[in-house]
Amino acid sequence: MKKNALLSPSLLSADFSNLKSALEKIEKNGGSLVHVDVMDGHFVPPVSYGQPVVASVRSCTKLPFDVHLMIEHPELSIPSFIDAGADYVTFHAEATAHADRCIQMIHERGKKAGIAVCPATPVSALEYMLPFVDIVLVMTVNPGWGGQKLIPYTVNKVKQLAALQQERGYSYLISVDGGVNADTLPVVLDAGTDIVVSGSAFFEGRLQW
């Protein structure tokens, strides 16, 4: 089991009318990062929030923002989300033909770069990017909605990524997003997870850190 894993509560499950209070709850209940889910209505059907909201709540906490771009063509929006206050920018491998350029853009601005994969995308699709990213985000549910159950086979991808970490000396952190609660937390930690994203389970009190 990975010790000292980090908790990154997702604002997607917070009360949008009182995000300041949600950030205070994250600070008081063990959060090390704030997971900010950005959805465009194209890569995933729902729409969440954009740069103005990120910028408006940036001053409400000193915790780092991991902005998870569930959007098509993230290379067009990366600079503006960094300007809005992102400390980490995580984009989807499936959403762009320019993953290498996205990573370069993020690093050139002095921020941390993450790459995310949907449940059906294999770890092999990330082979050439793994030496360069700071986070690999494994979606353990289908992206777009909170409250889903963890898809069991996605845990095997965490194990693969943890093995590659050790075998090749890669420095990325492994993050999991979706369906993590009191029952599934030990499973993802045993697989090698470094960062646990939790939305509804955290805000509903079903995941204690």
MARVOKE-919387 format. One line per 2 residues: for each residue x, y, z of N, C-alpha, C, O. Coordinates in steps of 0.05 Angstrom, whole numbers, always signed. Example, Ala and Ser with C-alpha at 12.3 -4.5 7.8 and 13.67 -1.06 7.14 Angstrom:
<recs>
+264 -114 +156 +246 -90 +156 +264 -66 +156 +285 -66 +169 | +257 -45 +142 +273 -21 +143 +258 +1 +157 +268 +23 +161
</recs>
This chain:
<recs>
+17 -24 +0 +0 +0 +0 +18 +25 +0 +38 +26 +14 | +10 +45 -16 +25 +70 -16 +19 +85 +9 -5 +90 +16
+39 +93 +23 +36 +110 +47 +37 +139 +39 +48 +146 +18 | +24 +155 +55 +24 +184 +50 +12 +192 +24 +20 +212 +11
-8 +177 +15 -23 +185 -9 -37 +212 -4 -44 +218 +19 | -41 +228 -25 -53 +254 -23 -83 +253 -30 -91 +238 -47
-99 +269 -16 -127 +271 -22 -132 +296 -39 -122 +318 -32 | -147 +293 -61 -153 +316 -79 -183 +316 -83 -193 +305 -103
-198 +329 -65 -228 +330 -68 -236 +345 -93 -223 +365 -101 | -257 +335 -106 -266 +347 -131 -289 +367 -127 -309 +361 -115
-285 +391 -137 -305 +412 -134 -330 +405 -150 -351 +418 -147 | -329 +386 -168 -352 +379 -184 -375 +370 -167 -399 +373 -174
-369 +359 -143 -390 +350 -125 -397 +370 -103 -413 +364 -85 | -385 +393 -104 -390 +414 -84 -416 +429 -91 -427 +426 -113
-425 +445 -72 -447 +463 -77 -437 +487 -93 -422 +503 -82 | -445 +489 -118 -434 +510 -135 -442 +538 -125 -429 +558 -133
-462 +540 -109 -471 +566 -99 -453 +575 -75 -456 +598 -66 | -436 +557 -65 -420 +564 -42 -393 +550 -44 -386 +534 -27
-378 +556 -65 -352 +543 -69 -331 +551 -48 -314 +535 -42 | -334 +575 -37 -315 +583 -16 -318 +564 +8 -297 +556 +20
-342 +558 +16 -346 +539 +38 -335 +511 +31 -324 +498 +48 | -339 +503 +6 -328 +477 -2 -298 +476 +0 -287 +456 +9
-285 +498 -7 -255 +499 -5 -247 +499 +24 -226 +487 +31 | -262 +511 +41 -256 +511 +70 -258 +482 +81 -242 +473 +97
-278 +468 +72 -282 +440 +80 -259 +423 +71 -250 +405 +86 | -250 +427 +46 -227 +412 +36 -202 +417 +53 -188 +398 +60
-197 +442 +60 -174 +449 +77 -176 +435 +104 -155 +426 +115 | -199 +435 +116 -203 +425 +143 -204 +394 +145 -201 +383 +166
-207 +381 +122 -212 +352 +122 -191 +336 +106 -197 +316 +94 | -166 +346 +106 -144 +331 +96 -137 +334 +67 -120 +320 +57
-150 +353 +53 -143 +357 +25 -115 +369 +21 -108 +388 +35 | -100 +358 +3 -74 +368 -5 -75 +383 -31 -58 +401 -36
-95 +377 -48 -99 +390 -73 -129 +395 -76 -145 +383 -62 | -136 +412 -95 -164 +416 -102 -167 +407 -131 -153 +418 -149
-184 +388 -136 -188 +377 -163 -210 +394 -176 -233 +394 -167 | -204 +407 -198 -223 +425 -211 -230 +414 -238 -214 +415 -257
-254 +402 -240 -263 +389 -265 -275 +409 -284 -295 +422 -278 | -263 +412 -307 -272 +430 -328 -284 +413 -351 -269 +396 -363
-309 +417 -357 -323 +400 -377 -336 +419 -398 -348 +439 -391 | -333 +411 -423 -340 +430 -445 -366 +423 -460 -374 +437 -478
-379 +401 -453 -403 +393 -467 -398 +379 -493 -416 +372 -508 | -372 +374 -499 -365 +360 -524 -349 +335 -518 -357 +313 -525
-326 +338 -504 -310 +314 -496 -327 +297 -477 -326 +272 -479 | -341 +310 -460 -361 +297 -443 -387 +313 -445 -385 +338 -449
-410 +301 -443 -435 +316 -447 -440 +340 -429 -449 +360 -438 | -434 +338 -402 -441 +360 -385 -422 +384 -390 -400 +381 -401
-431 +407 -380 -414 +431 -378 -412 +438 -348 -432 +437 -334 | -388 +445 -339 -385 +451 -311 -379 +481 -307 -398 +497 -304
-354 +489 -308 -347 +517 -305 -321 +522 -320 -308 +503 -329 | -314 +548 -323 -291 +554 -339 -272 +573 -324 -271 +574 -299
-256 +587 -339 -234 +603 -328 -244 +624 -308 -231 +628 -287 | -266 +638 -313 -275 +659 -294 -281 +648 -266 -275 +660 -246
-292 +624 -265 -298 +612 -239 -272 +604 -225 -269 +608 -201 | -254 +591 -240 -228 +584 -228 -214 +609 -217 -204 +608 -194
-214 +630 -232 -201 +655 -223 -215 +666 -199 -201 +677 -181 | -241 +665 -198 -256 +677 -176 -252 +663 -149 -253 +676 -128
-247 +637 -150 -243 +622 -124 -213 +618 -118 -207 +607 -97 | -196 +626 -135 -167 +622 -131 -158 +634 -104 -141 +623 -90
-169 +657 -98 -160 +671 -73 -172 +660 -48 -165 +668 -26 | -190 +640 -50 -204 +629 -27 -188 +607 -13 -195 +599 +9
-166 +598 -25 -150 +577 -12 -121 +579 -23 -116 +588 -45 | -103 +569 -6 -75 +568 -15 -68 +540 -26 -45 +536 -35
-87 +521 -25 -82 +495 -35 -78 +496 -66 -90 +512 -79 | -60 +479 -76 -56 +478 -105 -82 +469 -120 -96 +452 -110
-87 +481 -143 -109 +472 -160 -98 +453 -182 -80 +460 -197 | -110 +429 -183 -105 +411 -205 -129 +413 -224 -150 +402 -218
-125 +428 -245 -147 +433 -264 -148 +410 -284 -129 +407 -300 | -169 +395 -283 -173 +371 -300 -190 +379 -324 -214 +382 -322
-177 +381 -347 -190 +390 -371 -203 +367 -386 -190 +352 -400 | -229 +364 -382 -245 +344 -397 -257 +359 -421 -281 +362 -423
-239 +369 -438 -247 +386 -461 -231 +378 -486 -209 +367 -484 | -244 +382 -508 -230 +377 -534 -210 +400 -539 -213 +423 -532
-188 +392 -553 -167 +411 -561 -157 +428 -537 -159 +452 -537 | -147 +414 -516 -139 +429 -492 -116 +449 -497 -113 +468 -482
-101 +444 -518 -79 +463 -524 -89 +492 -528 -73 +511 -525 | -114 +495 -536 -125 +521 -540 -132 +536 -514 -134 +560 -514
-135 +521 -492 -144 +532 -467 -124 +531 -445 -127 +544 -424 | -102 +516 -448 -83 +513 -427 -72 +540 -417 -72 +544 -393
-64 +558 -434 -53 +584 -424 -73 +599 -407 -65 +611 -386 | -98 +600 -415 -118 +616 -400 -125 +603 -373 -131 +617 -354
-124 +577 -371 -128 +564 -345 -104 +568 -326 -108 +570 -302 | -81 +569 -337 -57 +576 -321 -60 +605 -311 -55 +610 -288
-68 +623 -329 -73 +650 -321 -94 +652 -299 -93 +670 -281 | -114 +634 -299 -135 +635 -280 -127 +624 -253 -141 +629 -233
-104 +610 -252 -94 +601 -226 -88 +571 -223 -84 +562 -201 | -87 +556 -245 -80 +528 -244 -51 +524 -236 -33 +538 -246
-47 +505 -218 -20 +497 -210 -11 +472 -225 +12 +469 -233 | -30 +454 -229 -27 +430 -245 -48 +433 -267 -71 +442 -262
-41 +425 -291 -61 +423 -313 -60 +395 -323 -39 +385 -333 | -82 +381 -321 -85 +353 -331 -104 +352 -354 -127 +360 -352
-94 +343 -377 -111 +341 -401 -113 +312 -409 -98 +294 -399 | -133 +306 -426 -138 +278 -434 -122 +271 -459 -122 +286 -479
-110 +248 -458 -95 +238 -481 -114 +234 -505 -105 +237 -528 | -139 +228 -500 -158 +223 -521 -168 +248 -535 -180 +247 -556
-162 +271 -522 -175 +296 -531 -157 +313 -549 -166 +334 -559 | -133 +304 -554 -114 +320 -571 -95 +303 -586 -87 +281 -577
-87 +312 -609 -65 +299 -624 -38 +311 -617 -17 +303 -628 | -38 +330 -598 -14 +345 -591 -6 +342 -562 -2 +363 -549
-6 +318 -552 +0 +314 -523 +28 +325 -516 +31 +338 -495 | +47 +320 -533 +74 +330 -526 +75 +360 -524 +87 +371 -506
+62 +373 -543 +61 +402 -543 +46 +412 -518 +54 +432 -506 | +25 +399 -510 +10 +407 -486 +28 +406 -461 +28 +425 -445
+43 +385 -459 +62 +383 -436 +82 +405 -437 +88 +417 -416 | +93 +410 -460 +113 +432 -463 +101 +459 -455 +113 +475 -441
+76 +464 -464 +63 +489 -458 +60 +493 -427 +65 +515 -417 | +53 +472 -414 +48 +473 -385 +75 +478 -371 +77 +495 -353
+95 +463 -378 +121 +465 -365 +135 +492 -371 +149 +503 -354 | +130 +503 -395 +142 +529 -402 +131 +551 -384 +144 +572 -380
+107 +547 -373 +95 +567 -355 +102 +560 -326 +92 +573 -308 | +119 +541 -321 +127 +534 -294 +107 +518 -278 +108 +518 -253
+88 +505 -292 +68 +490 -278 +72 +460 -282 +88 +451 -298 | +57 +444 -267 +59 +415 -269 +39 +404 -289 +17 +413 -292
+49 +384 -305 +32 +374 -327 +22 +346 -320 +37 +328 -311 | -4 +342 -324 -16 +316 -321 -29 +306 -346 -38 +322 -362
-29 +280 -350 -44 +268 -372 -63 +248 -362 -56 +231 -344 | -88 +248 -372 -109 +231 -362 -118 +212 -384 -116 +217 -408
-128 +189 -375 -138 +169 -394 -165 +158 -384 -169 +154 -360 | -183 +155 -403 -209 +143 -398 -206 +113 -392 -185 +102 -398
-227 +101 -380 -224 +73 -373 -215 +54 -395 -199 +36 -390 | -225 +58 -420 -218 +39 -441 -191 +45 -455 -183 +29 -472
-178 +67 -447 -152 +73 -460 -130 +58 -445 -127 +61 -421 | -113 +43 -460 -92 +27 -446 -68 +45 -438 -64 +66 -449
-54 +35 -419 -29 +49 -410 -9 +52 -433 +6 +71 -434 | -9 +33 -451 +10 +33 -474 +7 +59 -490 +26 +67 -504
-17 +71 -490 -22 +95 -506 -5 +118 -495 -2 +139 -509 | +4 +116 -470 +19 +138 -458 +50 +133 -458 +65 +149 -448
+58 +112 -471 +86 +103 -469 +106 +126 -472 +125 +129 -456 | +103 +142 -493 +124 +162 -499 +121 +187 -481 +140 +203 -480
+99 +190 -468 +95 +214 -451 +102 +210 -422 +107 +229 -407 | +104 +185 -413 +109 +179 -385 +134 +191 -374 +134 +199 -350
+156 +193 -389 +180 +206 -377 +177 +236 -372 +193 +247 -358 | +157 +249 -383 +155 +278 -383 +133 +289 -365 +133 +313 -360
+114 +273 -357 +91 +283 -342 +96 +281 -312 +112 +266 -302 | +81 +298 -298 +83 +299 -268 +61 +283 -255 +64 +273 -233
+38 +280 -269 +16 +264 -259 +5 +247 -282 +3 +256 -305 | -2 +222 -276 -19 +206 -294 -45 +201 -280 -46 +188 -259
-66 +210 -292 -93 +208 -280 -108 +185 -293 -114 +186 -317 | -114 +165 -277 -129 +142 -287 -158 +146 -280 -166 +147 -256
-175 +149 -300 -204 +151 -295 -214 +124 -288 -213 +105 -304 | -224 +121 -264 -234 +95 -255 -265 +93 -258 -277 +74 -250
-276 +114 -270 -304 +114 -280 -303 +128 -307 -283 +140 -314 | -325 +127 -321 -327 +142 -346 -330 +172 -339 -347 +179 -323
-314 +189 -351 -314 +217 -343 -340 +232 -350 -353 +226 -370 | -346 +251 -333 -369 +268 -338 -389 +270 -315 -403 +290 -313
-391 +250 -298 -411 +250 -277 -399 +239 -251 -383 +221 -251 | -408 +250 -229 -401 +240 -203 -419 +218 -195 -440 +213 -207
-412 +204 -173 -429 +184 -161 -429 +157 -175 -445 +140 -168 | -410 +152 -194 -409 +126 -207 -394 +106 -190 -379 +113 -172
-397 +80 -197 -382 +59 -184 -355 +55 -198 -353 +56 -223 | -335 +50 -183 -308 +45 -194 -309 +20 -213 -320 +0 -206
-296 +23 -236 -295 +2 -256 -271 -16 -248 -248 -6 -249 | -275 -41 -241 -253 -57 -230 -228 -60 -247 -206 -59 -236
-231 -62 -274 -207 -67 -290 -189 -43 -291 -165 -46 -298 | -199 -19 -283 -181 +4 -284 -159 +2 -263 -139 +15 -265
-164 -13 -242 -144 -16 -221 -119 -30 -232 -97 -24 -223 | -122 -47 -252 -99 -59 -265 -81 -39 -278 -57 -43 -280
-93 -17 -288 -76 +4 -301 -60 +18 -280 -37 +26 -285 | -71 +22 -257 -56 +34 -235 -31 +16 -228 -9 +26 -224
-36 -10 -227 -14 -29 -221 +7 -28 -243 +31 -29 -237 | -1 -26 -268 +18 -24 -290 +35 +1 -287 +59 +1 -290
+22 +23 -281 +36 +49 -279 +55 +49 -255 +77 +60 -257 | +47 +36 -233 +64 +34 -210 +89 +17 -216 +111 +23 -207
+85 -4 -231 +108 -21 -239 +127 -6 -256 +151 -9 -253 | +117 +10 -275 +134 +26 -293 +149 +47 -277 +172 +53 -283
+136 +59 -257 +149 +78 -239 +175 +66 -228 +196 +79 -229 | +173 +42 -218 +195 +29 -205 +216 +19 -225 +240 +23 -221
+206 +6 -246 +225 -6 -265 +242 +15 -280 +265 +10 -285 | +229 +37 -287 +243 +57 -304 +250 +83 -289 +262 +101 -301
+244 +84 -264 +251 +107 -248 +236 +132 -255 +246 +155 -252 | +211 +129 -265 +195 +152 -272 +186 +167 -247 +183 +155 -226
+182 +193 -249 +176 +209 -226 +146 +218 -224 +139 +232 -206 | +130 +210 -243 +102 +218 -243 +87 +207 -218 +95 +186 -207
+67 +221 -210 +49 +211 -189 +24 +199 -203 +15 +209 -224 | +14 +178 -191 -10 +164 -202 -34 +174 -187 -36 +172 -163
-53 +185 -202 -78 +194 -191 -101 +177 -201 -101 +168 -224 | -121 +173 -184 -145 +159 -192 -169 +176 -187 -170 +192 -168
-188 +175 -205 -212 +193 -204 -237 +177 -210 -241 +168 -233 | -254 +174 -190 -280 +162 -195 -286 +137 -178 -271 +118 -179
-308 +139 -163 -317 +115 -148 -300 +108 -124 -302 +85 -115 | -284 +127 -114 -268 +121 -91 -283 +128 -66 -291 +151 -62
-288 +108 -49 -302 +112 -24 -288 +95 -2 -266 +84 -7 | -300 +92 +21 -287 +77 +42 -282 +48 +34 -262 +36 +44
-298 +37 +17 -295 +9 +9 -273 +6 -12 -258 -14 -11 | -272 +24 -30 -253 +21 -53 -226 +35 -48 -207 +30 -62
-224 +52 -27 -199 +65 -22 -176 +46 -17 -155 +50 -29 | -179 +25 -1 -157 +6 +3 -148 -7 -23 -124 -13 -27
-167 -12 -41 -160 -25 -66 -142 -8 -83 -122 -17 -94 | -149 +18 -86 -132 +35 -103 -106 +42 -90 -86 +45 -104
-105 +44 -63 -80 +48 -50 -61 +24 -52 -37 +27 -57 | -72 +0 -49 -56 -24 -52 -45 -26 -80 -23 -38 -84
-59 -16 -100 -50 -17 -128 -27 +2 -134 -12 -2 -153 | -23 +23 -117 -1 +41 -121 -9 +70 -125 +7 +85 -135
-33 +77 -118 -42 +105 -122 -28 +125 -104 -23 +119 -80 | -20 +148 -116 -8 +169 -101 -27 +192 -93 -25 +204 -72
-47 +197 -111 -66 +218 -107 -94 +206 -111 -100 +194 -131 | -111 +211 -91 -139 +201 -92 -158 +225 -97 -160 +243 -80
-171 +225 -119 -192 +245 -125 -218 +233 -115 -226 +211 -121 | -233 +249 -99 -258 +241 -89 -278 +264 -90 -272 +286 -81
-301 +259 -101 -322 +279 -103 -345 +275 -84 -344 +285 -62 | -365 +260 -93 -389 +257 -77 -383 +243 -51 -395 +250 -30
-365 +223 -50 -359 +209 -25 -347 +228 -5 -352 +226 +19 | -329 +247 -14 -317 +266 +4 -338 +285 +15 -340 +289 +39
-353 +298 -3 -372 +319 +6 -396 +308 +21 -409 +322 +35 | -402 +282 +17 -424 +270 +31 -415 +256 +57 -431 +244 +71
-389 +258 +63 -378 +246 +88 -374 +217 +87 -372 +204 +109 | -373 +205 +63 -370 +176 +62 -340 +168 +58 -334 +144 +55
-323 +187 +58 -294 +182 +56 -279 +199 +76 -279 +224 +73 | -268 +187 +96 -253 +201 +117 -224 +198 +111 -214 +177 +104
-209 +220 +115 -180 +219 +109 -164 +221 +134 -139 +220 +134
</recs>
